[in-house]
Amino acid sequence: MNEHRVADTAAAIVCTLQTADDVAQRVQDWEAVLARAVERDAVDGGVRLRFPFDAATAADLGRLAALEVGCCGWLDFSMAVSAGTI
């Protein structure tokens, strides 16, 4: 019997960043992109952020979301791009 097995339907809630420097850099990256948000709304289970549209912000958001899912698989992100906003 393996007592440490995580149920197949549940993702482990654990960060896989290796060092304090890795964590500090990720926080710094998020702070830089979040500073561009023009609106923040609480929603069930999370937060909705709005950003003015520009390609660099869209790329930064996509990159950071992919990195987060890669290290913290329990997170869920979605991004919608429309005229004028992300």
Residue, then its C-alpha position, 0 to 999 in steps of 0.5 A: m500500500n502506498e500511503h503517499r499516492v495522490a489521487d488520480t483526480a487531484a493535482a498535488i499543490v506544491c511548487t517545484l521551483q528549486t531555489a529562493d532565487d527562482v521564486a524571487q525571479r518569478v515573483q518579480d516577473w509577475e509583479a512587472v506584468l501585473a503592474r500593467a493591469v487596468e482592472r481587477d475583479a474577484v470572481d468565483g475561484g480567482v480573479r479576472l484582470r484586464f490589460p490594455f492590448d499590446a503584443a508584449t503584454a500578451a506574450d508576457l502573460g502567456r509565458l508566465a501562465a505556461l511557466e506557472v502551470g509547468c511548476c504548479g499544475w493545480l493552477d488554471f489560467s485562461m486569456a482572452v484577447s479582444a479589440g483593445t484589451i487582454 
